[in-house]
Amino acid sequence: MNRMQRTMLAKKPTKTIRQPATKPFKMEIAVERLQRLLLQSMRDCVSNVRRVAIAFSGGLDSSVLAFLAKKCGVETQLITVGLGNTIETAFAEDAAHAFDLPLHVATYSIDDVEEALPKVLCLIKSQNPVNVGIAIPFFWTAQIAATKRLDVLLAGQGADELFGGYHRYLNIYAEKGEAVLQQVMLHDFATYYETDFQRDNSVCAYHNVSLRLPYTDLRVVSFASNLPVSLKIESSTDPLRKRVLRKTAEHLGMPDSVVNKNKKAVQYATGVDKALHKLAKRENLNTADYCKKLFRKVFSGVTPDD
């Protein structure tokens, strides 16, 4: 567990947050500094282990982690999960080959989603379909890590909030400007403990796997929070976003297919969102009502081991 995660566990973030004054940075200077800080964070995350697993999509965030973990000399195994072989699986396979790292690809079915649902709902204590759609792939990934006796799982959570990865940030940028967007991004990260870390940590802990998040290191967070929006998002129509992180990946020598890969949320990339929709449709419900119904059933007496 890194310093940022210890801070999260020690004290919940408050709803009132102050935006630090952004500092002027040239892109090349920001890239060099971010690269150094991420490498330091990774060294902290792997300092007491010889082997790690990485929740891997072949996208920017997880690829940077894979590259840095290998650079730190730790044995690194990549894990990709999803419903069937998709274009996202192909991206992951290509990226793993480029990094010369072993990749374990696990494919699941809609029946596997249905089987995992009660356990996941009980663990995350949320009926929100987005949370469920993200938690199920994490549940599978941690399960695979555990079977491989990999006690530590690295993941790219936090990067989107810090570097402007979400598409919705473009609308805020266009309608309210850089200052408001900077505040929204900071708020999103400050509430990260409640919205993401507890969820993902719960499903990993169930499998006795330690979740470590290099992007949430306090030094990385402090630096990223002080960067101007212009180094993260070029304009309100920027299709890629996370510019400084992409430039860092480029500076590390990573392939263009990774540097310029569009973001696709895990619930969509893995096909879990579509599977939930199909399961709900079987009962003539929308996804939200289906998750709500099953959530109530679970908490009427079902436990994760039932």
KAGILIN-V302369 format. One record per pair of residues at least 4 apart in sequence whose ideal C-beta (glycine too) atoms are under 6 Angstrom apart, sorted by sequence separation. I is the first residue (numbers start at 1). J is the second residue. D is the distance in whole Angstrom. If there is no record, write none. Layout:
I,J,D
I,J,D
This chain:
1,5,5
25,29,5
82,86,6
85,89,5
108,112,4
116,120,5
129,133,6
131,135,6
135,139,6
158,162,6
159,163,6
171,175,6
172,176,5
176,180,4
191,195,6
192,196,5
193,197,5
197,201,6
201,205,6
227,231,5
229,233,6
234,238,4
242,246,6
254,258,5
256,260,6
264,268,6
266,270,6
285,289,4
291,295,6
298,302,5
302,306,5
1,6,6
25,30,4
57,62,5
69,74,6
96,101,5
126,131,4
145,150,4
160,165,3
164,169,5
192,197,6
204,209,4
215,220,6
233,238,5
249,254,4
254,259,6
264,269,4
267,272,5
268,273,5
280,285,5
285,290,4
46,52,6
56,62,5
70,76,5
160,166,5
267,273,4
280,286,6
69,76,4
82,89,6
96,103,4
124,131,6
204,211,4
280,287,5
145,153,5
173,181,5
233,241,5
172,181,5
250,259,5
201,211,5
249,259,5
277,287,5
280,290,3
54,65,6
124,135,5
142,153,6
200,211,6
232,243,6
276,287,5
54,66,5
80,92,4
169,181,6
172,184,6
232,244,6
231,244,5
246,259,5
120,135,5
89,105,6
120,136,5
52,69,6
78,96,5
120,139,5
116,136,5
52,74,6
56,78,4
56,79,6
78,101,6
84,107,6
116,139,6
51,75,4
52,76,6
53,77,5
54,78,5
56,80,5
161,185,6
50,75,6
76,101,5
77,102,5
78,103,4
79,104,5
80,105,5
81,106,5
83,108,5
42,68,4
46,72,5
53,79,5
161,188,4
46,74,4
161,189,4
39,68,6
43,72,6
42,72,6
63,95,5
58,91,4
66,99,5
58,92,4
57,92,6
66,101,6
56,92,6
58,95,4
106,144,6
157,196,6
2,44,5
2,45,6
182,229,6
181,229,6
153,204,6
178,229,4
158,213,6
81,137,5
153,209,5
157,213,5
159,215,5
158,215,4
152,210,5
153,211,5
154,212,5
155,213,6
158,216,4
81,140,4
151,210,6
81,141,6
152,212,6
142,203,6
146,207,4
79,141,5
138,200,5
142,204,4
162,224,4
174,236,4
146,209,6
173,236,4
135,199,5
139,203,4
143,207,5
145,209,5
79,144,5
138,203,5
142,207,4
170,236,5
142,209,4
131,199,6
135,203,5
164,232,4
163,232,5
164,233,5
124,199,5
165,241,6
164,241,5
165,242,5
124,202,6
164,242,6
123,202,5
163,242,4
123,203,5
163,245,5
123,206,6
55,141,5
65,154,5
65,156,6
53,145,4
62,156,5
61,156,3
53,150,4
61,159,4
165,263,5
51,150,6
52,152,5
53,153,5
54,154,5
55,155,4
52,154,6
49,152,5
137,266,5
134,266,5
134,267,5
137,270,5
133,267,3
137,272,6
136,272,5
133,272,5
133,273,5
65,214,6
98,255,5
129,287,5
129,288,6
132,291,6
113,275,4
129,291,5
19,182,6
95,258,6
19,183,5
127,291,5
110,275,5
114,279,6
127,292,5
19,186,6
45,212,4
110,278,6
127,295,4
17,186,6
45,214,5
17,187,6
42,214,5
17,190,5
41,214,4
121,295,5
41,217,4
122,298,5
13,190,4
117,294,6
121,298,5
41,220,6
13,193,6
118,298,5
88,269,4
123,304,6
37,219,5
122,304,5
37,220,5
118,302,5
8,193,4
64,249,5
67,252,6
119,304,5
37,223,6
82,270,4
83,271,3
8,197,6
82,271,6
83,275,6
63,258,5
30,231,6
59,261,5
23,226,5
22,226,6
20,225,6
20,226,5
22,228,5
5,216,6
4,216,4
4,217,5
35,248,5
4,218,5
30,244,5
34,248,5
2,217,5
3,218,5
31,247,5
4,221,6
31,248,5
31,251,5
